[in-house]
Amino acid sequence: MTVATADLYAAMAEAFPELEAAIKDAKNPHFKSKYADLGSVIDAIKPALVKHGLFFWQVSHDTPD
């Protein structure tokens, strides 16, 4: 394991206990259920990630029509 990988794993281990559950504030009328939308998930995880020098990104890909 490289030093960078070990540092990443250590930061993730420190952040994990601080992660909050995302609030299910969106509604799915088809299934009559609630779910946590992307904004709620980001709100839940961002403080712990930032505190421990971690980040996330979303990658988009073109798909054939």
C-alpha positions in Angstrom: 0.0 0.0 0.0 1.4 3.4 -0.9 1.6 6.3 1.5 -1.0 8.2 -0.4 -3.4 5.2 -0.2 -2.7 4.7 3.5 -3.4 8.4 4.2 -6.6 8.3 2.2 -7.8 5.2 4.2 -6.8 6.9 7.5 -8.8 10.0 6.6 -11.8 7.9 5.5 -11.7 6.0 8.8 -11.6 9.2 10.8 -14.5 10.8 8.8 -16.7 7.7 8.8 -18.1 8.0 12.4 -18.9 11.6 11.8 -21.1 11.0 8.7 -24.7 11.9 9.3 -27.7 10.1 7.8 -29.2 11.9 4.9 -32.7 13.3 5.5 -35.4 11.7 3.4 -37.0 15.0 2.3 -38.1 14.1 -1.3 -41.2 12.2 -2.3 -41.6 9.5 -4.9 -45.3 9.7 -5.8 -45.2 6.5 -7.9 -44.1 4.3 -5.0 -45.6 6.6 -2.3 -42.3 6.8 -0.5 -39.7 9.3 0.6 -36.0 9.4 -0.3 -32.9 11.5 0.3 -32.2 13.5 -2.8 -28.6 14.3 -3.9 -28.7 17.7 -2.1 -29.6 16.0 1.2 -26.8 13.4 0.7 -24.3 16.1 0.1 -25.5 18.1 3.1 -25.1 15.0 5.3 -21.5 14.0 4.2 -19.8 17.2 3.2 -18.9 18.5 6.7 -17.1 15.3 7.8 -15.3 15.0 4.4 -14.1 18.6 4.4 -12.9 18.3 8.1 -10.7 15.3 7.1 -9.4 16.7 3.8 -11.6 14.5 1.7 -13.8 15.3 -1.3 -16.2 13.8 -3.8 -17.0 14.4 -7.4 -19.6 13.3 -9.8 -18.6 12.1 -13.2 -20.9 12.3 -16.2 -20.6 10.2 -19.3 -22.1 10.6 -22.7 -24.4 7.8 -23.7 -25.3 6.8 -27.2 -28.8 7.7 -28.3 
